[in-house]
Structure formats: C-alpha cells, structure tokens
Amino acid sequence: MSEILLQSGIIRLVGIVVAVGIGVLSVLVYASMIPAVWRGEHVPEPRGGKRNVRMNKRNWPVTAAAFLLLFGGIGVMAVADSLIGDGMIVGQVIAGIGIAGLLVGMFIDAVNRPKFLVPPDYRNDRGWLQKRFGSSPPSPELTNADVQEWFHNDPEHKSRLEGLLEDDLAILLEETDERSHYAVLDIWWSDMATDLGFEEPDEDEFVDFLIAIAETDAYQKYSDLVGEVPEIETEICGTSPFVVDHSYGDDQSTVTHKEASHQ
C-alpha cells in the first residue's frame, strides 16, 4: 500500500511540475523581453481582440514579472506539498506577490500610472480608461523642422525610404539641389508622428489619426508641392507627400532614387 501511495505521489508531483514548468517557460519568453521593452525596442505585442485589460508595452514589465512570480509560487507550493509536506507558506507569499503584480499591471493598463513602472517611451500614453472617458489627445502639429530632423537624425529612416523606392511603394517626383519631392505611403507619416512622441492610436482610431496628420502645417505644405499619386496606393493605404530638405544632411542625395514622372 505504501508503495502504491509513493508511486501515486510521484506521478502527481511529476504532473504538477510539468504543468507549472510549461507555464513558467511560456512566461519566461515574455519576461526575457522586459529589457527590450523598457528600452523602447520593437517586440511583438500580444493582442486579444477588443479587450480593455490586456498585456501591452505600457504594463509589460510589471505583468510579465507578476506572471513569473505567480507560476513560480505555485511551483514552490506544489513541490513543498508533495516532497516535504511543509514550506508552502514560501510559495504562497511568492504567488501572492505575483497576484498583486497582476493587479498593478491592470491598473497601469487603465491609467498608465505609476509612471516609474512604465517604460520611458510609453509614459506619455493614455490608459484605456482615459481613452474611453477622457478627452481626446491633442492633434499632431508637425512642422517642417520636425519632419526634416526626424528624417535626418536616424539612418534607419533613410534606409526605409530606399526600400520603399525599390519596392515601388514610393516615387521620387522631383529633385532639385535643395530638395527631393517624394510620394510615399500614408504609414510613413504615422510612423513619423509616433516617433516624435504623439500617441500611437488604437486600430479603430487609426483613420482619425491620419486625418489629423493630414491637417498639419507640414503635410499641407508638402501636399501642395507633391499631391496624390494613385500609382502607389494600396488596398489599405493611400499616398502622401514627403519632402527631403538636403540642407539638413551632408549628402546631396540620400538614397538611390527611382525617378518617375508625375501625371
């Protein structure tokens, strides 16, 4: 009888360890990305449809760490109960801290506070509660200086423009010694605005965000110079104007240009 009980206990322990282990490993994937999220690097953000309470880049560090503590505490309780029949209090404390962390993560998602627990790049965002019941964020006010500094201060933007040109998703319409006039996808301007600190909109607010961008002084000024180019419109995105002022850079030509006539 004792052997049967022993075997049963071992099987139960193995099952618990495997189940908890899978959970811990899954959470470790997200926990390992905490430094990258904190530095503002691109990571795939988990999404769950139209849910309000979810794990996102604003509450990622707290939520991922909380899940890790929760599963770790459950594991400690399971091992302590199966092996020594005591010591569960340690696991309970760890799991309790994890549960408290999850509640903090939900609070951050709702109001984006406390700021010291939010990654620096997302501290000016609004939580879902503020988006639902608060006032709308100010519309972007992009100036010519904003656009040119954004483009010339990061080589990645030049590389991306070169890739768009090569893929026929951007067209060089006109070039002078001082400026180059392009037509690019609308997404170029939305990336510019979010990189400059304007809040990235939810999916259902994206069209309104593009409209707000199109009303800025810089966009209107460029639109008069460039206009729309139907040849590079896509099913999900139209074209926008973009002007490179060469005076902001050392090189007269920033990319390998692909010229096209503007009809």
FENQUI-V934787 format. One line per field, one symbol per residue. ss: DSSP state (H for helix, E for strand, L for the rest). phi: phi as a letter, one per 40 degrees, with the letter a starting at -180 (. if undefined). psi: psi as a letter, one per 40 degrees, with the letter a starting at -180 (. if undefined). A space follows every 10 residues. Layout:
BEGIN
ss->???
phi->???
psi->???
END
This chain:
BEGIN
ss->LHHHHHHHHH HHHHHHHHHH HHHHHHHHHH HLLHHHHHLL LLLLLLLLLL LLLLLLLLLH HHHHHHHHHH HHHHHHHHHH HHHHLLLHHH HHHHHHHHHH HHHHHHHHHH HLLLHHHLLH HHLLLLLHHH HHHLLLLLLL LLLHHHHHHH HHLLHHHHHH HHHHHHLLLL EEEEELLLEE EEEEEHHHHH HHHHHLLLLL LLHHHHHHHH HHHHLLHHHH HHHHHHLLLH HHLLLLLLEE EEEEEHHHLL LLLLLLLLEL LLL
phi->.ccccccccc cccccccccc cccccccddc cccddccccg ccbcccbbgc cccacaccbd dccccccccc cccccccccc cccbgagcdc cccccccccc cccccccccc bfbcccccdd cbcccbcccc ccbccccccc bcbdcdcccd cccbdccccc cccccccgba bccabbcbab bbbbcdddcc cccccchccc ccdcbccccc cccccccccc cccccbgcbc cbcbcbacbb cabbccccbc ccbcaccbca ccc
psi->dddddddddd dddddddddd dddddddddd deedddddee ihihhhifbe idhihadded dddddddddd dddddddddd dddeeieddd dddddddddd dddddddddd efiideehid eeeeiiiddd ddeaiiiiii ghiddddddd deehdddddd ddddddefei hhdihaddih hihiiddddd dddddeeihh iideeddddd dddeeidddd ddddddaigd deiidehaii ihhhheeeid idhdihihii ih.
END
